[in-house]
């Protein structure tokens, strides 16, 4: 059995924010959620989240679940005090893994290796060796390399400050040991806090061996205390994720200028140019090309499709052989059928564009059902909103809509009809008909252009 304790009560003063530190984001997801996800991968029996500052915000953001229990720390008196709040809930016969809600890059494999160090006769401690250990608790060992204690920076003497192996705060402890040791913690130190790290010295005194484990990458143990560190961790995450995607076959023109804030699945021979931001769940078929400076959110893009530069796609489904952009915006509930084209400065919303249909330039198509092989000319607008309610435009197969036309919904344009350029269409158009709705042109000979006085 495994109990996981996540400490998430800190305010994060240096973030200069009204939001609790653990709710700030990495790759579009709260720090705390990253840690919870790792906990679930370990198949924990229980996940206890110790909350304090902004507790209600944390509960609202993370939500409730069968495997999560929130424990409130009304006073923030140190890490030891935080874990003490969970004592009544812990299983004496289970391992307890202690994590931190502001350390979002910790890897599951690292935690598995740490848990392997802990049983009823041993304690597992995650440590790292740093060139500059300033600010970290130092690992004190005897001549045989056995861990004796952890000394915090403010309590360390000159010789102890030279030690480069430091505590990450992450540890695995048997439940029965926590029940014995945590009530004995004292706060007679420079901070006046109850240090969780003091249980290491308690363990050594009763011959409980402290085994250390190291992360695969030091960046796994980095916490976030300010905006600069948040940005640094974002880059760590994105660079490693980009490297993983490229190993799986994705062509990134410049992995340093790529951000994925969600999940990405892709087929063969897909390419993504610079400065693209992907959010939510993205699925790419084979041979998909995404140009520079695109923003794609919760979208499926079919095989052999091309998204040209500066396009925005949100909550949309694109079938095979589709072309979008440049400078196009596909808003939620857009569906582009196979071979459809949406060109520059076109916006769609809640629209189905049929097979082979084209909306190439400077148009808005919203609340519309467009059939196959339809051509919608430049500057065409579906007028779907009357100021109070929205209405639908239905355009059947083979329709040609001339440039600069306004289609006032609700309206139905039947198959193979033609709308003359510059028309404002307010009535249904029958199949095969030509509809012209504009004033007759009048030319005035000899007209004098006004002159400035």
Secondary structure, 3 states (H helix, E strand, C coil): CEEEEEEECCCCHHHCCCCCHHHCEECCEEHHHHHHHHHHHCCCCEEEEEECCCHHHHHHHHCCCCCEEEEECCCCCCHHHHHHCCHHHCCCCCEEEEEECCCCCCCHHHHHHHHCCCECCEEEEEEEECCCCCCCCEEEECCCCCEEEEECHHHCCCCHHHCCEEEEEEEEEEHHHHHHHHHHCCCCCCCCCCCCCHHHHHHHHCCCEEEEECCCCHHHHCCCCCHHHHHHHHHHHHHHHHHHHHHCCCEECCHHHEEEEEEEEECCCCEECCCEEEEEEEEECCCCEECCCCEEEEEEECCCCEECCCCEEEEEEECCCCEECCCCEECCCEEECCCCEEEECCEEEEEEECCCCEEEECCEEEEEEECCCCEECCCCEEECECCCCECCEEECCCCEECCCCEEECCEEECCCCEECCCCEECCCECCCCEECCCCCCCCCCCCCCCCCC
